[in-house]
Each structure stands twice: as C-alpha cells, then as structure tokens.
Amino acid sequence: MPQITFSNNAHKALQDAWRIAADNRHQFVTPEHLLFALLGQRAFQEALECFTESTKELSNKLLEYLNSMERMPDLGDGAPTINMSQQMEQMIIRANSQVESSSAERVDVPHMVSAMLQLSDSQANYLLTNTVDGDTPNFLSILVSQYEENDAMAEEGEEREEEAWRTQVVCLNDNVASYNPLIGREEELERTIQVLCRKEKNNPLHVGEPGVGKTALVIGLAARIVEGRVPPRLRNSRIYQLDLGNLLAGTQFRGDFEKRIKTIMEGVKREGNAIVYIDEIHNLVGAGRTGDGSMDASNMLKPYLEGGDIRFIGSTTYEEYNRYFSRSRGIVRRFQQIDINEPSVEETVNILKGLRPKYEEFHHVTYPDETIEYAVNASAKHVNDRFLPDKAIDLIDEAGAYREIHPVEGSDVVDKALIADILAKICKVDAMAMKDDDTANMETLLERVSASIYGQDEAVRQVVEAIQMAKAGLLEDDKPLASLLFVGPTGVGKTEVAKVLAREMGVQLVRFDMSEYTEKHTVAKLIGSPAGYVGYEDGGLLTDAIRKTPNCVLLLDEIEKAHPDIYNILLQVMDYAKLTDNKGRKADFRNVVLIMTSNAGAQYAAQASVGFGDRVPAGEAMMRQVKRTFKPEFINRLSATVVFNDMDRTMASLILDKKLRELDAKLAARKVTMKLGRDAREMLLTKGFTREYGGREIDRVIAHDLKPLLMREILFGRLKNGGTVTLAVKEGALVLEVEDN
C-alpha cells in the first residue's frame, strides 16, 4: 500500500476501528469496524440525522454483525496482531485515489465513506445505504459540509487556544503607568540589560532581601523599553510576568499544569523577542510535581532556557535561593545572578523624593523634604525586620492615608510628628521616644528617674548619661543604646532602676530571670534549640522577644547565676547588637538598653567593714569580686559598671514613704484614709531597715505587720464602707484606731 496521509478525524476513526477489533479479539479490521467507529464522531452523526431520527438502529445492527465475527482464542500472550481485511485495504486505496484526483491534501472521512459505499458484498455498504434510504449522493454532500464546518470550528478553537496563554500572564509594558517609577538602580539595571543581550545564558536572576526593589527593577526595564531607551536587541521587546500560583490554581488532573506551561511558552516563543519575568522563581523547583519521577516546572522550562528564543528574568531572596533554587543545578547554571543590595539611607531619600508626586496626588497631602528624610532615617533605625526602601515607603504611605482620613484644618502637610506617631505604633514604643529632636525628654530623664529611686544618685546618673550619650550619636551605631552591669547588695534598687527607666523612656521592660538558665542546655533556649532537638520549632526566647519589641529595656536579672555560656551570647550582643537564632534569623539590639544585675560577691560584702582598717562600702567590695567572676572581655564591652550604695537609714526612710504612698493609693480605692503616727512610722522604719536585706525588708514589714490589720477591718470590721484610720503603737505593737464616721 502506498504512503497515505490522513486528516485528524480520519486518523482517529482508524485508531478507534483498530481498538474495537482488538477489544473483540478479531483477526482483521474491516469497514464495519470503521463505520462503528465513525458513529462516535459528532459530524458523522449530524449528517446521518438528516435521514433518520436515530442512529441507534444502525449501531445495534453493526454490533450484532461484529459479535457474529470469529474471535481469536486468548492465549495470554498480550494483544493479538491485527491486519486490515482485503475490503478495508481496497477502501483506503480508493479513498486515496479520490484525493489524488482532486485538490485535497489528505484522506478525510468523506473520502473513506465514499469508497465504503463503492464496496460490493460489504455489510457496511448495505447498512449505511439502507440508513440513508439509498440517497448516497445527497448524504455524501451533507457529510462533506459537516466535516468542513467541524474543521473550521476546530481551527478557530486552536486559534483561541493559541491566544489563551495571554490570559495567564501580565504584560508589564502595557501597565507601566500604573506602577511606581524606578528611581536610581542604574548599575543593576545596566547589568540586567547587558545579560539580556548575551547570546547564551541570557537570563538575569535578581537576588536580594524582601523589599529592596527587585520587582521595581523589572518594571523600570519595561518602562525603558516602552520609551525606547534600550539597545537595538531589546527594542520592541515585551515583558510578560508569569504567576506560578495562578498556573497551579484549578489544575485537577495530571498534565493540566504541564499543558498550561507549554501553551504559554509556545505562545511567547511564537511572538518572538519576548521576556518572561518570574517573581519568586524558587517556586519553580517542585511546582507541579506529583511524584519522585515526574517533572516539575523547572525541568519543563529547561529547553526554553537553553534555546535562547525566550529570555527569562527571575527574582528571589537569598534565603529561598539557598533553600530551594540552588538545589536545581541545571537551572542555576542557565541564569546569571545579579545581587540587589539594600539601598543606603541617602539613596532611599532620593527614591522617596522621586515617588513623592504620586503619593501626594493619591492622598491629596504634601510631604516636605524634612518629613521624607525623617521617615527614611527613623525607619532605618527603628524598623529592624524589614528593608529599605520598602519600609520607608510604607511609612509615608500610611502617614498620608492617616492625614487624608484625619485632616487638620487649613493644612494637608504630613509632618515629622505624624511619622513618629505611626512609627511608634509599628514599633510598640512611646511616640516621644521616636522623636530624636525631642531633647526635652532626654534632658529631664535624670530628674524623673531620680524622683523614684532614692539614695542611688551616682548610679542613676551613670545610667542616664550612658543613654543620653547614645541618643546624642556619640556612640557606635552597631551597638546597643547602653550595656550596663548593676552591682550591689540585694534590695538596694537595681531591678527598680530598670523598671523606672523603661517607664520614663516610654518603652517596654523585657525581663529574664537568669536563675532559670543555670544548666548548659537551658542557655540554648534563648536562641533556640539546635535542629533535631526538642523545641527547635519554638525558636529562641530572647531573639523572639527582641524581634517583637525591638525598642525596650532588656533586664537580665542575677546574671551571675546563669551558666557561663551565656556570656558568649552576650558578647555578640554588646559588640554588634545582633543575635542569630537557631533558624538563621537575626534579632537587632541597636535600640535596646541592656541591663544586667549581679549579686556576685554578696558574701564578701558583710566582711568589707570587718577589722580595724578603712571602712569599704559593700558595693565596692562586691565590685572587686565581680572582676574575678566575669571575664575581662565581658567587662570591657560594658558601657558602664554601676555600683549601688549600701542601704542607710535615710534611704530606708525615703523607701518607706514611697511604699506607704503606694498603699494609700490602694486604700483610696476602698474609700479608706490612713494616718500614720510618728511612733508607728518609727517602728516600721526600725523593723524594716537592715543593711543585709535592703528595701525588701520594708516590703515584708508592711506585708506582715500592717496589711493584716487593715485587711481584717476592711473585710470584717468598721472599714467595710470606708473611713479614716490612724496607725499607732500600743504596748510595743502596731494598732489601728478607726475614727467614727
């Protein structure tokens, strides 16, 4: 038989005829098999329906005839060998002769049906002729029309499918005006253009932290293409953004995703001079994979990456590049990596000034230069878990939205105070602490802290000066605001200073009791357990706390009780203001006041005044022991080592007054007023003042001797409904004298 080409419909009909013969274990495929297969094609059915109400009768007679044909025995040796019958071969040769004598290019279904109707002694000819009532010429004419219409619809569907890929991508060239313009980044853009103009491996890969402007760089390239400011090789190029999430959405069956990818790539390839931009390109690795052996999207794109007809631009972060993308060596070598670094503060100021007109127009506000500069500097300093310029743009955008919603009469200006307020909410800190130019807040800090701390004027002065030094910008930028070690006997106010300082600075107090970290393995909890250990997924307690509240007073109480490994962690904090947890995430300590308290050498404090020599304060004696307890490299990194004075009677008297004022506030809530007799006050002071236990003994005296008396009267006595009470001393004991209402 000569070489014959068939149309899609004819080829499918022949395939179905062979399948029907194989399913019935017939030795030969006959015209009857072909006619039964044609009944499954819509165009053939519609032609027959012009002559009969139903094709079911023809189908039943064909089935009856096929079932009567001899079957080959099942020998268990797989599918039987099937040949064409003599009539089938004769039919196809006649159909091909019709094609050769006409202008047709290949054998179609009408050619085969016409040849079938010329077969003598053929059951197919007999049954088909009866079905059309012998009007075969008219039937063939209708059949030709139906298949021509079917082919036209198929071609239209193919054309629609060819253009359907455009719905799966976004053309950046057509949307340039809706995006923010690219400001700066000339070096990175030039390198991108250079890679795109290469002959091979002309695919740039932008790698940088989130928010540094990777997508903006591609949009800037699209804008330059639209303006024609690119080399001839890139002129009239179109950049199509591919969203892998949309491609995966709705793919139910195996092969759907691969078909979408192929359709898009073939469409882009046909267009020519096109560039495909894939954001979050690390998602390529593994996308669409259904098993260990199946291909993923990255493997499907390899031929297009290698061919050079389509150029690709990818973008990803360093973390995701290392975790996912670098695993696929075949993909990595086809890209040229371009690092997109975080812009400097000066570059970010220029970027925001370039974007200013768009945001002013959108929010109907005005951004002065000083507001732009303050927003960049403040976000760079206080927002530690994000990157410029994204965090600065977010800040002016939100401030503009606030001013638009809450207009100030006669002014639409976004000022520095509003930026500070917005930033304070983001960073969870008092807005006053954000205002670097608010010197009044820092100027009165010493006075405000001293008002709550008694007898430790020198210690408070050192603490406040260390913080003021940092605020003045006289210390290194990559260190905490202050790293302080408080040394002194128990109960003299070390922890209290940290609490008061946090309150007056308008920041949170984050406290860790170091007695919980005496074992080596417990220290690991601060930065997170190593991989494979219990608690790895929980992260680090200290690093997580600082990420949540980057502006705080961090109090590490009784540092000498912790395992010595803690000092290795703190050296990194005091030196570089950074701490890396078990998952590689960094916590920024630049806006943290680090305070560590220590009772190291407390056992030597009592011995300081023993003997006939000069009296040495207990704090100084403890300081000598501190130098033996802590390593020199630890002490050298401290901003100050603050020695607290021993408790004296004057200090105890002031602390007693403070504690009684706090008690008065609680009593006022129950409408109770307490008066204190001189003897009673002197008795409380005498019992509460001890050098050994400091101010905590005063708390115990009030809790043990005074509060039970008040409790009984308030709950069961004459102070149920409030009243006035006097505290006096009778027979060496405290008593309450309640005045009649």
C-alpha positions in Angstrom: 0.0 0.0 0.0 1.4 3.5 -0.9 2.2 6.1 1.8 -1.1 7.8 2.7 -1.7 10.8 4.9 -4.9 11.2 6.9 -6.8 14.1 8.4 -7.1 14.2 12.2 -10.7 12.9 12.0 -9.8 10.1 9.6 -6.8 9.1 11.7 -8.9 9.0 14.9 -11.6 6.9 13.2 -9.0 4.3 12.0 -7.4 4.2 15.5 -10.8 3.6 17.1 -11.6 0.9 14.5 -8.3 -0.9 15.4 -9.2 -0.6 19.1 -12.7 -2.1 18.6 -11.2 -5.0 16.6 -8.6 -5.6 19.4 -11.2 -5.4 22.2 -13.3 -8.1 20.4 -10.2 -10.2 19.5 -10.9 -10.0 15.8 -8.1 -11.0 13.4 -8.9 -8.4 10.8 -10.1 -4.8 11.0 -13.0 -4.3 8.5 -15.1 -1.5 7.0 -17.8 -2.5 9.6 -15.3 -1.7 12.4 -14.6 1.7 10.8 -18.4 2.5 10.3 -19.0 1.7 14.0 -16.1 4.0 15.0 -17.5 6.8 12.8 -20.8 6.7 14.7 -18.8 8.2 17.6 -17.9 11.4 15.7 -20.4 14.2 16.0 -20.1 15.4 12.4 -21.0 11.9 11.1 -23.9 11.6 13.4 -25.3 15.0 12.4 -25.1 14.0 8.7 -27.0 10.7 9.4 -29.7 12.5 11.4 -30.8 14.3 8.2 -32.0 10.9 7.0 -33.1 9.0 10.2 -34.5 10.0 13.6 -31.9 7.9 15.4 -28.6 6.2 14.7 -29.3 3.6 17.4 -30.8 1.1 14.9 -27.6 1.2 12.7 -25.4 0.9 15.8 -27.4 -2.2 17.0 -27.1 -3.9 13.6 -23.4 -3.2 13.5 -22.9 -4.6 17.0 -24.8 -7.7 16.0 -22.7 -8.2 13.0 -19.4 -7.6 14.8 -20.4 -10.0 17.6 -21.0 -12.7 15.0 -17.4 -12.4 13.7 -15.0 -15.2 14.6 -12.8 -14.4 17.7 -9.2 -15.4 18.2 -8.5 -17.5 21.3 -7.0 -15.7 24.3 -3.6 -17.4 24.7 -2.4 -14.9 27.4 0.3 -13.6 25.2 -0.9 -9.9 25.2 -2.7 -8.0 22.4 -3.3 -10.1 19.2 -1.8 -9.0 15.9 -4.5 -7.4 13.7 -4.3 -6.8 10.0 -6.5 -5.0 7.5 -9.1 -7.0 5.7 -9.0 -7.1 1.9 -12.1 -4.9 1.7 -10.6 -2.4 4.2 -7.4 -2.2 2.2 -9.4 -1.8 -1.0 -11.5 1.0 0.5 -8.4 3.0 1.7 -6.8 2.7 -1.7 -9.9 4.0 -3.5 -10.2 6.9 -0.9 -6.6 7.9 -1.6 -7.3 7.8 -5.4 -10.1 10.3 -4.9 -7.6 12.6 -3.1 -5.0 12.3 -5.8 -7.6 13.2 -8.5 -8.8 16.2 -6.5 -7.3 19.3 -4.9 -7.4 17.7 -1.4 -4.2 17.2 0.5 -5.0 14.2 2.6 -7.6 11.5 3.1 -10.6 12.7 5.1 -13.7 10.9 6.4 -15.9 11.7 3.4 -13.3 10.1 1.1 -13.4 6.9 3.1 -17.2 6.8 3.4 -17.5 7.4 -0.4 -15.1 4.5 -1.0 -17.0 2.4 1.5 -20.2 2.9 -0.4 -18.5 1.5 -3.6 -17.7 -1.8 -1.9 -19.7 -4.8 -3.2 -20.7 -7.5 -0.8 -19.9 -5.2 2.1 -22.2 -5.2 5.2 -21.1 -1.7 5.9 -22.2 -0.5 2.5 -25.5 -2.3 2.8 -26.4 -1.0 6.3 -25.3 2.6 5.5 -27.2 2.7 2.2 -30.4 1.5 3.9 -30.0 4.1 6.7 -29.9 7.0 4.1 -32.7 5.4 2.1 -30.4 4.9 -0.9 -29.8 8.7 -1.3 -26.0 8.3 -1.1 -25.1 11.3 -3.3 -27.1 13.7 -1.0 -25.7 12.0 2.1 -22.1 12.5 0.9 -22.7 16.1 0.1 -24.1 16.8 3.6 -21.2 14.8 5.1 -18.6 16.9 3.3 -20.4 20.1 4.6 -20.5 18.8 8.2 -16.8 17.9 8.3 -15.8 21.3 6.7 -17.8 23.1 9.4 -16.3 20.9 12.1 -12.7 21.6 10.8 -13.4 25.3 10.7 -14.6 25.2 14.3 -11.6 23.2 15.3 -9.2 25.7 13.7 -11.0 28.5 15.4 -10.6 26.7 18.7 -6.9 26.1 18.1 -6.5 29.8 17.4 -8.3 30.7 20.6 -6.1 28.2 22.4 -3.1 29.7 20.9 -4.1 33.2 22.2 -5.4 31.8 25.6 -1.9 32.0 27.0 -2.2 35.8 27.2 -4.8 35.4 29.9 -2.3 33.6 32.1 0.4 36.3 32.1 0.6 40.1 32.7 2.3 42.3 30.1 4.4 44.8 32.1 4.8 47.0 29.1 1.1 47.8 29.0 0.9 48.5 32.7 4.0 50.7 33.3 2.0 53.8 34.1 0.2 52.1 37.0 3.4 51.2 38.8 5.8 53.4 40.8 8.7 54.6 38.6 12.2 53.2 39.2 14.5 55.7 40.9 18.2 55.0 40.8 19.5 51.4 40.5 21.4 52.4 37.3 24.2 49.9 37.9 21.9 46.9 38.5 19.7 47.9 35.5 22.7 48.2 33.2 23.9 44.8 34.3 20.4 43.3 33.6 20.3 44.8 30.1 23.8 43.5 29.5 22.9 39.9 30.4 19.7 40.1 28.3 21.9 41.0 25.3 24.1 37.9 25.6 24.0 35.2 23.0 23.7 32.3 25.5 22.6 32.1 29.1 20.9 35.5 28.7 18.7 35.1 31.7 19.3 37.5 34.7 18.5 36.4 38.2 17.8 39.2 40.8 18.7 38.0 44.3 18.1 40.3 47.3 16.2 40.7 50.5 12.4 41.3 50.5 11.5 45.0 49.9 14.8 46.2 48.3 13.2 46.7 44.9 13.7 43.6 42.7 10.3 43.8 41.1 10.7 47.6 40.7 13.9 47.0 38.7 12.0 44.9 36.1 9.2 47.5 35.9 11.9 50.1 35.3 13.3 47.9 32.5 9.8 47.7 30.9 9.5 51.5 31.2 12.8 51.9 29.3 11.7 49.5 26.6 8.5 51.5 26.2 10.5 54.7 26.0 13.0 53.2 23.5 16.0 53.8 25.8 17.4 50.3 25.3 19.9 48.7 22.9 18.6 47.6 19.5 18.4 44.0 20.6 15.9 44.8 23.2 13.8 47.3 21.3 10.1 46.4 21.0 10.6 43.5 23.5 7.6 42.7 25.7 8.0 41.6 29.3 5.4 39.1 30.5 5.0 38.3 34.2 4.3 34.7 35.0 2.4 33.9 38.2 3.0 30.3 39.2 0.2 30.5 41.8 -2.3 31.2 39.1 -0.9 28.5 36.9 -1.3 25.9 39.6 -4.8 27.1 40.5 -7.6 24.8 39.2 -5.3 22.1 37.8 -7.2 19.0 38.8 -5.8 16.3 36.5 -2.3 15.2 35.8 -1.0 17.0 32.8 -3.1 20.2 33.2 -0.3 22.2 34.7 2.3 21.0 32.2 -0.1 21.8 29.4 -0.5 25.4 30.7 3.2 25.9 30.9 3.8 24.6 27.4 1.0 26.7 26.0 2.4 29.8 27.5 5.9 29.1 26.5 4.9 28.2 22.9 2.8 31.4 22.7 5.6 33.6 24.0 8.0 31.8 21.6 5.8 32.5 18.6 5.6 36.2 19.5 9.4 36.5 19.4 11.6 39.0 21.2 9.7 38.4 24.5 11.0 38.3 28.0 9.3 36.2 30.7 9.6 37.6 34.3 9.1 35.0 37.1 8.8 36.6 40.6 9.5 34.2 43.5 11.3 31.9 41.0 12.3 29.5 43.7 8.7 28.2 43.4 9.6 26.7 40.1 11.5 23.9 41.8 8.9 21.3 42.7 5.9 23.1 41.2 3.5 20.7 39.5 5.4 17.6 40.7 3.2 14.7 41.6 5.8 12.1 42.5 9.5 11.4 42.7 9.8 10.6 39.0 7.6 13.3 37.5 8.8 16.5 36.1 8.4 19.9 37.8 8.1 23.3 36.2 11.8 24.0 36.3 12.5 20.9 34.2 9.8 21.9 31.8 11.4 25.3 31.3 14.9 23.9 30.7 14.5 23.5 26.9 13.2 27.1 26.6 16.0 28.4 28.8 18.6 26.7 26.7 17.1 27.5 23.4 17.6 31.3 23.8 14.4 32.1 21.9 12.8 33.3 25.2 14.7 35.3 27.7 13.8 34.9 31.4 14.2 37.2 34.4 13.9 35.7 37.8 13.8 37.2 41.3 14.1 35.6 44.7 15.6 36.2 48.2 18.9 34.9 49.5 17.2 32.6 52.0 14.9 31.0 49.4 17.6 30.8 46.8 19.8 28.8 49.2 16.9 26.6 50.4 15.2 25.8 47.2 16.6 27.2 44.0 20.3 26.3 44.4 19.2 22.6 44.6 18.5 22.6 40.9 22.0 22.9 39.4 20.7 22.6 35.9 18.5 25.7 36.4 21.1 27.7 38.3 23.8 27.5 35.6 21.3 28.9 33.0 20.9 32.1 35.0 23.3 35.0 35.7 23.0 36.1 39.3 22.7 39.9 40.0 22.8 40.9 43.6 20.2 43.6 44.5 21.5 45.2 47.8 19.6 47.3 50.2 19.9 51.0 49.2 21.7 53.4 51.6 19.7 56.0 53.6 20.8 58.7 51.1 19.7 56.6 48.1 16.4 55.9 49.8 15.8 59.6 50.4 16.3 60.2 46.6 13.9 57.3 45.9 11.2 58.7 48.1 11.6 62.2 46.7 11.1 60.7 43.2 8.0 58.8 44.3 6.6 61.8 46.3 4.4 63.3 43.5 2.5 60.0 43.1 1.7 59.7 46.8 0.9 63.4 47.1 -1.6 63.1 44.3 -3.1 59.8 45.6 -3.6 61.0 49.3 -4.1 64.7 48.5 -1.4 65.7 51.0 2.0 67.3 51.0 5.3 65.7 52.1 8.1 68.3 53.0 11.7 67.3 52.4 12.4 67.1 56.2 9.5 64.6 56.6 10.9 62.4 53.8 14.3 62.5 55.4 13.0 61.8 58.9 10.8 58.9 57.6 13.8 57.2 56.0 16.2 57.7 59.0 13.6 56.7 61.6 12.5 53.6 59.7 16.1 52.6 59.1 16.8 53.0 62.8 13.7 51.6 64.4 12.2 49.0 62.0 14.7 46.2 62.2 13.0 43.2 60.5 12.4 44.8 57.1 14.5 46.6 54.4 14.8 49.9 52.7 13.2 51.4 50.6 10.1 49.3 51.3 9.7 50.1 55.0 10.2 53.8 54.4 7.7 53.9 51.5 5.1 52.0 53.8 5.7 54.7 56.5 4.9 57.7 54.3 2.1 55.8 52.6 0.4 55.1 55.9 1.0 58.6 57.2 -0.5 60.0 54.0 -3.6 57.8 54.5 -3.9 58.9 58.1 -3.8 62.6 57.2 -6.3 62.1 54.4 -8.7 60.4 56.8 -8.0 62.8 59.7 -7.4 66.2 58.0 -6.1 69.1 60.0 -8.0 72.4 59.4 -6.1 74.6 57.0 -3.2 72.1 56.4 -2.6 68.9 54.4 1.0 68.6 55.4 2.4 65.2 56.7 4.8 66.3 59.4 7.5 64.6 61.4 5.2 64.3 64.5 2.7 62.2 62.5 5.5 60.0 61.1 6.7 59.5 64.7 3.2 58.5 65.9 2.8 56.0 63.0 6.2 54.5 63.7 5.5 54.3 67.4 2.5 52.0 66.7 4.6 49.8 64.4 7.5 49.5 66.9 5.3 49.4 70.0 7.1 52.3 71.7 6.1 55.7 73.1 6.0 58.3 70.3 8.1 60.6 72.4 10.9 58.1 72.3 10.9 58.2 68.5 11.5 61.9 68.3 15.2 62.2 68.0 15.0 66.0 68.2 12.9 66.0 71.4 15.8 66.9 73.7 13.5 67.9 76.5 12.5 64.3 77.0 16.2 63.3 77.4 17.1 66.4 79.4 14.6 65.6 82.2 15.2 61.9 82.2 17.7 62.1 85.1 15.3 64.2 87.2 12.4 61.8 86.5 14.3 58.6 87.3 15.8 60.1 90.5 12.4 61.0 91.7 11.6 57.3 92.1 15.0 56.0 93.1 16.4 57.0 96.5 20.0 57.1 97.7 21.5 55.9 94.4 22.1 59.3 92.7 25.5 58.3 91.3 24.2 55.0 89.9 21.2 56.8 88.2 23.5 59.5 86.8 25.7 56.9 85.1 22.7 55.1 83.6 21.1 58.2 82.3 24.4 59.6 80.9 25.1 56.3 79.0 21.7 56.6 77.3 22.0 60.3 76.6 25.4 59.6 75.0 23.8 57.1 72.6 20.9 59.5 71.8 23.4 62.2 71.1 25.0 60.0 68.4 28.4 59.9 70.1 28.5 56.1 70.4 28.9 53.5 67.6 25.7 52.8 65.7 26.1 49.0 65.7 25.9 48.6 69.5 23.0 48.7 71.9 22.0 52.1 73.4 23.7 51.0 76.6 25.2 47.8 78.1 25.1 48.2 81.9 26.1 45.9 84.7 24.4 46.8 88.1 26.3 45.6 91.1 25.2 45.9 94.7 23.7 44.1 97.6 20.2 42.8 97.5 17.3 45.2 97.9 19.1 48.5 97.0 17.1 49.2 93.8 18.9 47.5 90.9 15.8 46.0 89.4 13.8 49.0 90.3 16.0 51.3 88.3 15.4 49.2 85.2 11.6 49.3 85.7 11.6 53.1 86.2 13.9 53.7 83.3 11.7 51.7 80.9 8.6 53.6 82.2 10.2 57.0 81.8 11.7 56.2 78.3 8.3 55.0 77.2 9.4 51.5 76.2 8.6 48.0 77.4 10.6 46.2 80.1 11.6 42.7 78.9 12.9 40.7 81.9 14.7 37.3 82.0 15.5 35.7 85.4 18.9 34.2 84.9 18.4 31.7 87.7 16.3 29.7 85.1 19.4 29.3 82.9 21.8 27.6 85.3 22.2 24.5 83.1 24.1 24.4 79.8 21.2 23.1 77.8 18.8 25.8 79.1 21.0 28.6 77.7 20.2 27.2 74.2 16.6 28.1 74.8 17.5 31.8 74.5 18.5 31.5 70.8 16.6 28.2 70.1 17.4 24.6 70.4 19.6 23.0 67.6 18.0 21.2 64.7 16.8 17.7 65.8 16.4 18.7 69.5 13.1 19.2 71.3 12.0 22.8 71.0 13.6 23.5 67.6 10.4 24.8 66.1 9.7 27.1 69.0 12.6 29.5 68.2 14.6 31.4 70.7 13.0 33.1 73.7 15.4 36.1 73.7 15.6 36.6 70.0 11.8 36.3 69.6 11.3 38.8 72.4 13.6 41.4 70.8 12.1 40.9 67.4 8.6 41.6 68.8 9.8 44.6 70.9 13.0 45.9 69.3 12.8 49.1 71.5 12.9 48.0 75.1 14.9 47.8 78.3 16.2 44.3 78.5 16.8 43.2 82.1 18.8 40.1 82.8 18.4 39.6 86.5 21.1 38.0 88.6 23.3 37.3 85.7 25.9 35.5 87.8 23.6 32.6 88.4 23.4 31.7 84.7 25.6 29.1 83.0 28.9 30.7 81.8 27.9 30.0 78.2 25.5 33.0 78.5 28.5 35.3 78.3 29.4 34.1 74.9 25.9 35.1 73.7 26.1 38.5 75.4 29.5 39.3 73.8 27.9 39.2 70.4 25.0 41.4 71.6 27.3 44.0 73.2 29.7 44.1 70.3 27.5 44.1 67.2 23.9 44.5 68.6 22.9 41.3 66.6 21.9 37.9 67.7 21.2 35.0 65.4 18.7 32.3 66.4 18.7 28.6 65.5 17.0 29.3 62.2 19.4 31.9 61.0 17.0 34.9 61.7 18.7 38.0 63.2 17.4 40.0 66.1 18.5 43.6 66.2 19.6 45.1 69.6 20.5 48.6 68.4 17.5 50.2 70.2 17.8 48.1 73.4 19.1 49.2 76.8 20.8 46.1 78.1 20.9 45.9 81.9 22.4 43.0 83.9 22.1 42.9 87.7 24.5 40.9 89.8 24.9 40.0 93.5 28.3 38.4 92.8 30.4 38.7 95.9 27.5 39.3 98.2 29.1 37.0 100.7 32.2 39.4 100.8 30.1 42.5 101.3 29.5 41.8 105.0 33.2 41.3 105.5 34.1 44.7 103.9 33.7 46.6 107.2 35.2 44.0 109.5 38.6 44.8 111.1 40.4 48.0 112.1 41.3 49.2 108.7 39.4 51.7 106.5 35.7 51.0 106.0 35.0 49.8 102.4 31.4 50.1 101.1 29.8 46.7 100.4 29.2 47.6 96.8 32.9 48.3 96.3 33.9 45.0 97.9 31.4 43.3 95.6 33.0 45.1 92.6 36.3 43.5 93.3 34.6 40.1 93.3 32.8 41.0 90.0 36.2 41.4 88.3 37.1 37.9 89.4 33.7 36.5 88.4 33.4 38.0 84.9 35.9 37.7 82.1 37.9 40.8 81.1 36.4 40.8 77.5 32.9 40.8 79.1 33.6 43.8 81.4 35.4 45.7 78.6 32.3 45.7 76.4 30.1 47.3 79.0 29.1 50.9 78.7 29.3 51.2 82.5 29.5 49.1 85.6 27.2 50.8 88.1 27.9 50.2 91.8 24.9 50.7 94.0 25.3 52.1 97.5 24.5 50.1 100.7 21.2 50.8 102.3 21.3 53.5 105.0 18.6 54.8 107.3 17.9 57.9 105.2 17.5 55.8 102.1 15.2 53.4 104.1 13.1 56.3 105.3 12.5 57.5 101.7 11.7 54.0 100.5 9.2 53.6 103.4 7.4 56.8 102.5 7.2 55.5 98.9 5.8 52.2 99.9 3.2 53.9 102.2 2.1 56.1 99.3 1.6 53.1 97.2 -0.5 51.5 100.0 -2.5 54.8 100.3 -3.4 54.5 96.6 -4.8 51.0 97.2 -6.7 52.1 100.3 -8.2 55.0 98.4 -9.9 52.6 96.0 -11.7 51.2 99.1 -12.5 54.8 100.4 -10.1 54.3 103.3 -7.8 57.1 104.5 -4.8 56.1 106.7 -3.0 58.5 109.0 0.4 57.5 110.4 1.6 58.4 113.9 5.2 59.3 114.5 5.8 56.3 116.8 4.2 53.9 114.2 6.3 55.3 111.4 9.5 55.0 113.5 8.6 51.4 114.4 8.1 50.4 110.8 11.4 52.1 109.8 13.3 50.4 112.7 12.0 47.0 111.8 12.4 47.5 108.1 15.9 48.9 107.9 18.6 46.2 107.7 21.8 46.5 105.6 21.6 42.8 104.8 18.2 42.7 103.1 17.9 46.3 101.9 14.5 47.7 100.8 12.8 44.3 100.5 12.7 44.0 104.3 10.4 47.2 104.3 8.0 45.3 102.0 8.0 42.4 104.3 7.3 44.5 107.4 4.4 46.3 105.7 3.0 43.0 104.4 3.5 41.2 107.8 2.7 43.8 110.4 0.4 46.4 108.8 -1.6 45.0 105.9 -3.2 42.2 108.1 -4.6 44.8 110.4 -6.1 46.7 107.5 -7.4 43.5 105.9 -9.5 42.5 108.9 -11.0 45.9 109.4 -11.8 46.3 105.6 -13.4 42.8 105.3 -15.0 42.3 108.7 -14.7 45.5 110.8 -15.6 49.1 110.7 -13.9 49.9 107.4 -16.3 47.9 105.3 -17.8 51.1 103.8 -14.6 53.1 104.1 -13.5 55.6 106.7 -10.4 57.1 108.3 -7.9 55.1 110.4 -4.8 56.1 112.4 -1.8 53.8 112.8 -0.4 53.9 116.3 1.8 51.9 118.7 0.4 50.4 121.9 2.4 48.1 124.2 5.1 47.7 121.5 2.7 46.6 118.8 1.0 48.4 115.9 -2.7 49.0 116.3 -5.4 50.7 114.2 -7.6 53.4 115.6 -10.7 53.8 113.4 -12.5 57.2 113.6 -16.2 57.2 113.9 -18.0 58.1 110.6 
